[in-house]
Amino acid sequence: MLQLSSAQRRELRAQAHNLNPVVSIAENGLTEAVLKEIEVNLQAHELIKIRVYGDSRDNRLAYLEQICAELGAAAVQHIGKLLVVYRPAPAAPAAVNAPKSPKTRRPTAAPRKSKRSFQG
């Protein structure tokens, strides 16, 4: 489970403020399909909101702990029926993200002169 400092958590809460929930946990609970969807969204976005339908606060806390434990994520916030979860994207290989050399442009040829003379 990933640990965040209070400063990191505060910054992530600010970033998550305008996010919409991307995953919902409904009456079937935290199924394998829901976990897979959370995994996909964490890979794509790093910081996500999850909406939990149901009135049990204990269930929401259990879901949050299970998500963080199984997916290696950190709990950022649990407010009402919304869970905010963060997991940094894995570092990409250096060759993939290496800066590309600027493309060189070939010199362009001078505009061609028309062989026909225009007599007006």
N, C-alpha and C positions, 0 to 999 in steps of 0.2 A: 504494500500500500504506500503510495506516494505521500510525503509530508510537505506541507507548505508553511512558510512563516506567516505571521499575521500581516505583514506588509504585502506579501505576495497574494494572500487571500483577499485583502482589501482591494488591490488592483484588479484582480480577476472578478470580484463582485461588481466593480464599476464597469468592466468590459461586458459582463453578462447582462447588465441592466436592460439593454435594448434588444436582447436576443429573444426569439420566440422558441417555445418548446419544439424539439425535433423528434422526440420519442414520447410515447404515452404508455403507461402501465395501467391496464384496466383490470377487470374482475378476475382474469386468469392469473394475475400476478406476474412475477419476474420469470418468464419462460425462457427457454433457450433461444427462441426466435427474437425475443425482446433484447436479450443480452447481445445477440449477434448484431442487431440494429444499432444498439448503443456503441458497440465496438466499431462498426463502420463509420458512424458519425464522429466518434472521437478521433479516428484516423483522419477524417476529412477536415474537422474543425477545431480540434483540441479542447475547446470550451463549449459545453452544450447544456441546455436546459431539458429536464425531463419532467413531464406532468404525470402525477400519480392520482388516479381516480380512486376514491374510497376515503372513508372518514377516519381510519385508524392511524393515528400518529405513530404508534409502535411499528406498524407495517411499513410505513414510509421510512422510518429510521433503519429498519432491517433491510429494506431494499437498497438504501444508500450504502450501508456497510457491505452488503453482498456485491454490489456493483464495483465498489472501490477495491475490495479484496480480489475478486475474480479477474478484473480488467487492469489492475495496477494503476488505478486512477486516484485522484484526491478529491475529497468532498470540499467544495468551496462554500456552499450555502444550502440550507434547508429552510425554506420559508413557505408556510402554508402547504399547498400541494405541489410545489415546485422544488425540484432538486437541481442544483448546479454542480456539474462534475467537470474536472479538468485532468487532462493527461497530455503532456507535451509530445509532439510528433517525434518519432525516432529519427536520430541523426542520419541523414542521407550520405551515401558514400561521397568522398571528396571529388571523385572524377565527374560525378553527375552534376554537382553544383559548382564546378570550377568555372571561373570567369572565362568567357569566350573571348578570343582575340577579335578585335574589330575587323570587319570585312574590308578588304581593300577593293577599291573601285578601279576598273580598267579605264584608261583614258578613253574618252569618247572621241570618235572621229569628227572632223569638221563637217559641217553640213555640205552636202553635195550641191554642186551647181547644176542647174538644169541645162541640158544640151540644146533644148529648143529655145530660141529667143522669142520673146513675146513682142510682137509688133502690134501696136494698137492704133 
